[in-house]
Amino acid sequence: MRRLLTLVSVAALVVVAGCAASAPSLSSSGQDNPTASYPPDMPPEKVQAIQAAANWTMPPVVGALVPWVDRAYTRPHPTDTPDPAAGLSTCSAAQIEISFAGWSDQDELGSIGMVVARNLGGAACIITGPPQIDLLDGGGRTLATAIEGDGPRSPAVLRPGLPPHPNGPLAMGALGPELLPGYGYGEVRVTGYCDTAATLRVMLPNGAGRDLALPRQPSTHCGGPASVLTWYLGSVEAPQPKTYSADNLLAFLDLPDAVVAGRPFHFTVALQNDSPLPVSLDPCPDYTIEVSADRAPNQLDSQTSHEYALNCDSVATIDVGAAVAFDMEATVPANTPLADKVYVSWTLGTLDRPRGATMMKDKTLRLTAP
């Protein structure tokens, strides 16, 4: 389930490249193919991500290069996320009203229908599990019994005091159907049976049941193997978000060609929003710059890392499909041998809390003496 219900999550994919020089550039030069040479302490999952990575190039960016600011990242105090289902009892069959919210034809494999559970009681309660669904014809004969699909298995939390659910198909937002907070939703996907299905027989896991008259399916997928799928009842605590967090950004790295050992050098990171919603930079995200140098595999000469807060002073959001370029500064230690290979890693998040896969593309560094 949940191609329609699951919130789209685009991983914050961070490209890491080998380094070299002083003036930032928005070109894609220097973005070489990944090789088998990596810092010896790099985790295996990062190496696998690198080896599977494409040869990314810098995207077009909007606006001017955002200046680098030496602003240390301050770790927030951790807060617990409350479990909305904690301490709630199972809804009784008598306190649940079942209705059908209508068909949607947004799925390429069939018609999507929403069974809705409303809490008529005076206190919040939960329903855990999938509904039992039977599809009946006009004579009451069973055409098919739904098979449970894969998907989230958390309980649906039903709030008390809500009005009857609106009739008709759910409105479609950027992330799928606009579920209303407090109701329980059971998704049903029907392929075929377009001319014969008349009734949906629903039995919820708490024993509540009802026969629901079905409007004609809008789906054009009436041929081929007929099937019925259902999933765990779900619920939402809030409407669909209007923006995503910075975790959903993609990062592209553009490095210079030469650098002076012991002196700061600049490079460019372009953050691209490839998600279906604008990305908000409030709160302003953190990032990590790591510089390492080695003579050969497993012969690490130096490694430094620093955590910063991004310069969000002039950028509040990144629109869908847009990319913004940020200037960055780092330093190769002064005592680094000029023959070493140097790797510059830019990671959205911190080393202990990365916000996505980190990939490295290395190239031979041209180090010069101070």
PyMOL commands that set and color helices and strands:
alter all, ss='L'
color gray80, all
select helices_A, chain A and resi 44-51+93-95+246-248
alter helices_A, ss='H'
color red, helices_A
select strands_A, chain A and resi 14-18+96-107+110-119+125-127+132-136+142-145+147-148+156-158+172-173+176-177+184-191+199-203+209-213+227-230+249-254+258-260+264-273+279-280+286-296+299-309+317-318+323-331+341-348+358-361+366-368
alter strands_A, ss='S'
color yellow, strands_A
deselect
rebuild
show_as cartoon
